[in-house]
Amino acid sequence: MGEHLGEFLRARRAALTPEAGGVPTYGAARRVPGLRRDEVAQLAGISVNYYTRLEQGESHQMSDSVLEALGNAFQLTADERMHLVRLARPEQVQVARRPYGPERLRPSVVALVEGVADQAAIILGRYFDLLGANRLGYALYGLNPGQRVNLAKTMFLDPAMRDLYPDWETHAGEVAAYLRMATGDMPDDPLLAELIGELSIKSPDFTRVWAAQRVAECTYAVRRVNHPLVGPLELNEETMRVPDDPGQRIIFLGAAPGTDSAERLQLLDSLSS
């Protein structure tokens, strides 16, 4: 995974401007907007030669102090710091080995989701496959009950998603950031590599977003949706992992009581019944 470490460091260096990093430029013209290697090394308190070797993928059992210093220099989030540790110390990554192929879903999880009545609820697998949903969950995405799609592919390959999500760029970036985190959890998973490869070939937007090396867990968001049947919705999105298979997630999307979005969500539910 050495090359992945180098790619991540180079992307973070390119994304951090001298102003954001607190590096004085003295008005001098710069060839690139991001930081230079020597500037990162200075911020992290390490030698330029050592940092250069890190960008070349030579982690050499990076110490906790260096990992912390790089995290501070790049102003990494908690998720990004965790990803950096996984890249720097791949031998310490504890990966739950699962059989490849179709994912298994407990009936009790399906019953839990189908029993939710006042908000949309969906079950996503470790590769963004839609494994199940309640009636409102399927309706939110314009799908028939039981229809199986991959929501990562839909996000980047279906033009209708840009109409459904007014802030498509943000949402697409979150999907890519979660997939990037999944590569740390499942570094040798061929199905994950196949998904990322297909998106890279078929979607220039995915290639662009993927190159930014963003890393983030899916937890909570306020999601804006412009549904073709009921109009604009503002939904609170909460994500919970299935305990015995953390690659699977249950996502709830609900509107604040008494709002226009709550009324429109109720209308959508009645139209799908």
C-alpha positions as CSV (number, residue, x, y, z in Angstrom):
1,M,0.0,0.0,0.0
2,G,3.1,2.3,-0.2
3,E,2.0,3.9,-3.4
4,H,-1.4,4.7,-1.8
5,L,0.4,6.5,1.1
6,G,2.4,8.6,-1.4
7,E,-0.8,9.5,-3.4
8,F,-2.6,10.5,-0.2
9,L,0.3,12.7,1.0
10,R,0.7,14.4,-2.4
11,A,-3.1,15.1,-2.6
12,R,-3.2,16.6,0.9
13,R,-0.1,18.7,0.1
14,A,-1.7,20.0,-3.1
15,A,-5.0,20.8,-1.3
16,L,-3.4,22.9,1.5
17,T,-2.7,26.5,0.5
18,P,0.1,28.4,2.2
19,E,-2.5,30.8,3.7
20,A,-4.4,27.9,5.3
21,G,-1.2,26.2,6.5
22,G,0.2,29.4,8.0
23,V,3.2,29.4,5.6
24,P,4.5,32.9,4.7
25,T,5.0,33.5,1.0
26,Y,6.3,37.1,1.1
27,G,4.4,37.9,-2.0
28,A,6.5,35.6,-4.2
29,A,4.9,34.0,-7.2
30,R,4.2,30.2,-6.9
31,R,4.0,27.6,-9.6
32,V,1.4,25.5,-7.7
33,P,-1.4,26.6,-5.3
34,G,-0.5,23.9,-2.7
35,L,2.5,23.6,-0.4
36,R,6.0,22.5,-1.4
37,R,7.6,19.4,0.2
38,D,10.0,21.5,2.2
39,E,7.2,23.5,3.6
40,V,5.3,20.4,4.7
41,A,8.5,19.0,6.3
42,Q,9.0,22.3,8.2
43,L,5.4,22.3,9.5
44,A,5.8,18.6,10.6
45,G,9.2,19.1,12.1
46,I,10.9,16.4,10.0
47,S,13.6,16.5,7.3
48,V,12.8,17.2,3.7
49,N,14.6,14.0,2.7
50,Y,12.5,11.9,5.1
51,Y,9.2,13.5,3.9
52,T,10.2,12.9,0.3
53,R,10.7,9.2,1.0
54,L,7.2,9.1,2.6
55,E,5.7,10.6,-0.5
56,Q,7.5,7.8,-2.4
57,G,5.6,5.3,-0.3
58,E,8.4,4.4,2.1
59,S,6.7,4.5,5.5
60,H,9.5,2.7,7.4
61,Q,7.4,2.0,10.5
62,M,6.4,5.7,10.9
63,S,6.3,6.7,14.5
64,D,3.2,7.9,16.4
65,S,4.8,11.3,16.7
66,V,5.4,11.6,13.0
67,L,1.9,10.5,12.2
68,E,0.5,13.1,14.6
69,A,2.8,15.8,13.2
70,L,1.7,15.1,9.6
71,G,-1.9,15.1,10.7
72,N,-1.5,18.5,12.3
73,A,0.5,19.9,9.4
74,F,-2.2,18.8,6.9
75,Q,-5.0,19.7,9.3
76,L,-6.5,16.3,8.8
77,T,-9.9,15.3,10.2
78,A,-10.3,12.3,12.5
79,D,-11.3,10.1,9.6
80,E,-8.4,11.3,7.5
81,R,-5.9,10.6,10.4
82,M,-7.3,7.1,10.7
83,H,-6.8,6.6,7.0
84,L,-3.3,7.8,7.2
85,V,-2.5,5.3,9.9
86,R,-3.9,2.5,7.8
87,L,-1.8,3.5,4.9
88,A,1.4,3.9,6.9
89,R,0.9,0.7,8.8
90,P,-0.9,-1.8,6.6
91,E,0.3,-4.7,8.6
92,Q,-1.7,-3.5,11.6
93,V,-5.0,-3.2,9.7
94,Q,-7.4,-5.7,11.1
95,V,-9.6,-6.7,8.2
96,A,-12.6,-9.0,8.7
97,R,-12.3,-11.5,6.0
98,R,-15.6,-12.2,4.4
99,P,-16.5,-14.5,1.6
100,Y,-16.8,-12.7,-1.7
101,G,-20.0,-12.7,-3.6
102,P,-23.6,-11.7,-2.7
103,E,-24.0,-10.2,0.8
104,R,-26.2,-11.8,3.3
105,L,-28.9,-9.7,5.1
106,R,-30.6,-10.8,8.2
107,P,-34.4,-10.8,8.0
108,S,-34.6,-9.0,11.2
109,V,-32.7,-6.0,9.7
110,V,-35.1,-6.0,6.8
111,A,-38.1,-6.1,9.1
112,L,-36.7,-3.2,11.1
113,V,-36.4,-1.0,8.0
114,E,-39.7,-2.0,6.5
115,G,-41.4,-1.2,9.8
116,V,-40.3,2.5,9.6
117,A,-43.4,4.5,8.5
118,D,-42.6,8.3,8.9
119,Q,-39.3,8.5,7.1
120,A,-37.4,6.9,4.3
121,A,-35.1,4.0,5.3
122,I,-32.6,2.1,3.1
123,I,-30.0,-0.6,3.7
124,L,-26.7,-0.2,1.8
125,G,-24.1,-2.9,1.5
126,R,-20.3,-2.6,1.6
127,Y,-20.2,-1.8,-2.1
128,F,-23.1,0.7,-2.1
129,D,-25.6,-1.9,-3.3
130,L,-29.1,-1.2,-2.2
131,L,-30.0,-4.3,-0.3
132,G,-33.4,-3.3,1.0
133,A,-35.6,-0.3,1.9
134,N,-39.0,0.6,3.1
135,R,-41.7,1.8,0.7
136,L,-40.7,5.4,1.1
137,G,-37.1,4.6,0.7
138,Y,-37.7,3.1,-2.7
139,A,-40.0,6.0,-3.7
140,L,-37.4,8.6,-2.7
141,Y,-35.0,7.2,-5.4
142,G,-37.8,6.5,-7.9
143,L,-37.4,2.8,-7.6
144,N,-39.9,-0.1,-7.5
145,P,-40.0,-2.1,-4.3
146,G,-37.4,-4.7,-4.3
147,Q,-35.4,-3.1,-7.2
148,R,-31.7,-3.6,-6.8
149,V,-29.2,-0.9,-7.9
150,N,-25.8,0.2,-6.9
151,L,-26.1,3.8,-5.6
152,A,-22.5,4.7,-6.2
153,K,-22.9,3.8,-9.9
154,T,-26.2,5.6,-10.0
155,M,-24.7,8.7,-8.4
156,F,-21.9,9.1,-11.0
157,L,-23.4,7.4,-14.1
158,D,-27.1,8.4,-14.0
159,P,-27.7,12.0,-15.2
160,A,-31.0,12.1,-13.3
161,M,-29.1,12.2,-10.0
162,R,-27.9,15.8,-10.8
163,D,-31.6,16.8,-10.9
164,L,-32.5,14.9,-7.8
165,Y,-29.6,16.4,-5.7
166,P,-29.2,20.2,-6.1
167,D,-25.9,19.9,-4.3
168,W,-24.8,16.9,-6.4
169,E,-21.1,17.8,-6.2
170,T,-21.1,17.7,-2.4
171,H,-23.0,14.4,-2.2
172,A,-20.9,12.8,-4.9
173,G,-17.8,13.8,-3.0
174,E,-19.1,12.1,0.1
175,V,-19.7,8.9,-1.8
176,A,-16.1,8.9,-3.1
177,A,-14.8,9.8,0.4
178,Y,-16.6,6.8,1.9
179,L,-15.3,4.5,-0.8
180,R,-11.8,5.8,-0.1
181,M,-12.2,4.9,3.6
182,A,-13.5,1.5,2.6
183,T,-10.2,0.8,0.7
184,G,-8.5,1.1,4.1
185,D,-10.9,-1.3,5.7
186,M,-10.9,-3.8,2.8
187,P,-7.5,-3.2,1.1
188,D,-7.5,-6.5,-0.9
189,D,-11.2,-6.7,-1.8
190,P,-11.5,-7.5,-5.5
191,L,-15.2,-6.4,-5.7
192,L,-14.4,-3.0,-4.2
193,A,-11.4,-2.6,-6.6
194,E,-13.7,-3.6,-9.5
195,L,-16.3,-1.0,-8.5
196,I,-13.7,1.8,-8.3
197,G,-12.2,0.7,-11.6
198,E,-15.5,0.8,-13.4
199,L,-16.4,4.2,-12.0
200,S,-12.9,5.5,-13.0
201,I,-13.4,4.3,-16.6
202,K,-16.9,5.4,-17.1
203,S,-17.1,8.7,-15.1
204,P,-14.6,11.5,-15.6
205,D,-16.3,13.2,-12.6
206,F,-15.5,10.2,-10.4
207,T,-11.9,10.3,-11.6
208,R,-11.7,14.0,-10.7
209,V,-13.3,13.6,-7.3
210,W,-11.4,10.4,-6.5
211,A,-8.1,12.1,-7.2
212,A,-8.8,14.6,-4.3
213,Q,-8.1,11.7,-1.9
214,R,-10.9,12.8,0.5
215,V,-11.7,10.4,3.3
216,A,-14.8,10.5,5.4
217,E,-17.2,8.2,7.3
218,C,-20.9,8.4,6.5
219,T,-22.7,9.6,9.7
220,Y,-25.0,12.6,9.6
221,A,-26.0,15.1,6.9
222,V,-28.8,17.5,6.0
223,R,-29.7,16.3,2.5
224,R,-31.5,18.5,0.0
225,V,-33.6,16.5,-2.6
226,N,-35.5,17.9,-5.5
227,H,-38.0,15.0,-6.0
228,P,-39.7,14.9,-9.4
229,L,-43.1,14.0,-7.9
230,V,-43.3,16.2,-4.7
231,G,-40.7,18.9,-5.2
232,P,-38.0,20.1,-2.8
233,L,-37.2,18.2,0.4
234,E,-34.8,18.9,3.2
235,L,-34.1,15.7,5.0
236,N,-32.0,14.8,8.1
237,E,-29.9,11.8,7.2
238,E,-28.7,9.5,9.9
239,T,-26.5,6.5,9.2
240,M,-26.1,3.4,11.5
241,R,-23.8,0.5,10.8
242,V,-25.1,-3.1,11.2
243,P,-23.1,-4.3,14.3
244,D,-22.2,-7.8,13.0
245,D,-21.4,-6.6,9.5
246,P,-20.1,-3.0,9.8
247,G,-19.8,-2.8,6.0
248,Q,-23.6,-2.7,5.9
249,R,-25.4,0.5,6.8
250,I,-29.0,1.5,7.6
251,I,-29.7,5.1,6.5
252,F,-32.7,7.0,7.7
253,L,-33.9,10.1,6.0
254,G,-36.6,12.1,7.7
255,A,-38.0,15.7,7.8
256,A,-38.5,17.9,10.8
257,P,-42.1,17.6,12.1
258,G,-44.4,20.4,10.9
259,T,-42.3,21.5,7.9
260,D,-43.1,21.6,4.3
261,S,-40.7,18.8,3.7
262,A,-42.6,16.6,6.2
263,E,-45.8,17.2,4.3
264,R,-44.2,16.5,1.0
265,L,-42.6,13.3,2.3
266,Q,-46.0,12.2,3.5
267,L,-47.4,13.0,0.1
268,L,-44.7,10.9,-1.5
269,D,-45.6,8.0,0.8
270,S,-49.2,8.2,-0.2
271,L,-48.4,8.3,-3.9
272,S,-46.2,5.2,-3.6
273,S,-48.8,3.2,-1.7
